[in-house]
Amino acid sequence: MKTRFDTADQALGAFYEAFQNADLKAMMSTWLNDDEIACIHPMSHAIMGRSAIEASWAEILAAVPEIRIRTETLFQQRDTNLVSFTVLEHIHVKGEAEPRPPMIATNIFHKSGDDWGMVLHHASPPGPLPRQKPPGERGRIH
């Protein structure tokens, strides 16, 4: 039975909790029960449809060591039936002295009836941070 999420924030929290606990059933309960969903894992191609996404997460979660995940929200946009979160994923693997470099992820949730579910998870390594311009320096036009 699918877990019901009253808010996109609840679904987002449950997604990262399931990831951290390597819990495939809980992970898939955060996704919208629809085939019009997509997932892009770091350095990978787009995976379309619920069964393909579930298979990809099953493979990932089976190989995940014990981890802790902390997210840092960079940006969010909210509409009546659609919420997007852009976050930095800070992942620390048990036994490693330092956290892994953060990943940047966009998670989009859609409201279907009274329930929120993920329709897109796209994670990738962030590019280099933009350098700060010295005062008075003009930026590029294009």
TIZA-218009 format. One record per residue (C-alpha): residue in one letter; x, y, z. Coordinates in steps of 0.25 Angstrom, whole numbers, plus 5000, padded with zeros to 4 digits. Example, Ala and Ser with C-alpha at 12.3 -4.5 7.8 and 13.67 -1.06 7.14 Angstrom:
! residues 2
A504949825031S505549965029
This chain:
! residues 142
M500050005000K500550144996T500850245007R500050365006F500750505006D499950625010T501150715005A502250714995D503150745007Q502750615014A502950535001L504350594999G504750565014A504250425012F505050404999Y506350445006E506050355018A505750235009F507050265001Q507850275014N507150145019A507350075006D505850045007L505250014993K503850004997A503850135004M504650194993M503650154982S502450204991T503050344989W502850334974L501550374967N500850244963D500950274948D501850234936E501950384933I503150394942A504650404940C505950394948I507350434944H508450374953P509850444953M510550434940S509450344934H508350344924A506850374926I506050264932M504650264928G503450194935R503150144948S503649994946A504950044940I505150144951E504850044962A505849944956S506950054955W506750084970A506749944974E508149924968I508650054974L508050024988A508549884988A509949944986V509850054996P510750055008E510250105021I510050255018R509550385024I508950485015R508750635019T508150725008E508250875007T507150944999L507751034989F506451074982Q504951034982Q503751074974R502351044978D501051044970T499650984974N499950844968L501450854966V502650874975S504150864971F505350864980T506750884976V507650834987L509150794990E509250654995H510350635005I510550485006H511450425017V511850285016K512050205029G513550175031E514050295022A514750405029E514150515020P512750535013R512750504998P512650634989P511250684989M510250654978I509250754972A507850694971T506550744965N505350674971I503950704965F502650664972H501250664966K499950664974S498950564969G497650564977D498050594991D499450524990W500850574986G501750484978M503150504971V503050514956L504550554954H505850524961H507150584954A508450574961S509850614956P511150664961P511150814962G512050894952P513050984958L512451094966P512451234959R513551324964Q513251454971K513551574962P514451684968P513651814970G513551894958E513851774948R512851754937G512251624934R512151554920I510951594912H510851444906
